[in-house]
Amino acid sequence: MKRRNVPIVPVVCELNSAARLTRAMEQLALSMVFLPDAMVMEAEWRANPALGQKLEEERAQKDIRAPSAIFLRQARLALVVRRMLQEKKVSHVHATSSRALVCALILQELIDVTVSVTIEPRPELPQSWIESALRKCKGGRLSDRKLLRERRSSFVFDKAAFCSTPRKVVGLLGKNIGIDLTTGASFWQEWAELLVRWSGEKA
């Protein structure tokens, strides 16, 4: 994406402090934007009571809702992130998990951005919510074949979810489901092209 002059702003909302970082991971972290701690985010939330109430009321009116604890956490993240995205003129947000998708869809309501997502193999959000949320996304990477069959072609099978699995096992699994899971380079090329396309589209 950098070769095509599409700037990337990797935002870290939540970090596993217990995880051990390699030198490569530490170098990568230098290019990331880390959000402030919980106290700062809570202050931002309290400084915008009308907007916070509006988001909660909109959630209450929906037939299919994200769990309240996850929603409130992600809503606070969204209020902090939105200002930064507006300053950097970000047009597309990619959520890296089902939890992050809650935040991304709130951002979609607040500012003019399109959204894509990677849904993890064992998502924390209910299946009904995920199915509803995917309709608001430009596309994404899915590990669930049933979800994938019901989506348009801009959703792809998430081969990266199997990168830690032995290659022989991955090959056999791919043969059974009719998808080649072993071609890493072509997969990432396809994925990058989709992100580039979505980044240029209007919300």
Secondary structure, 3 states (H helix, E strand, C coil): CHHHCCCCCCEECCCCCCCCCCHHHHHHHCCCEECCCHHHHHHHHHHCHHHHHHHHHHHHCCCCCCCHHHHHHHHHHHHHHHHHHHHCCCCEEEECCHHHHHHHHHHHHHCCCEEEEEECCCCCCCHHHHHHHHCCCCEEEECCHHHHHCCCCCEEECHHHHCCCCHHHHHHHHHHHCCCCCCHHHHHHHHHHHHHHHHCCCC
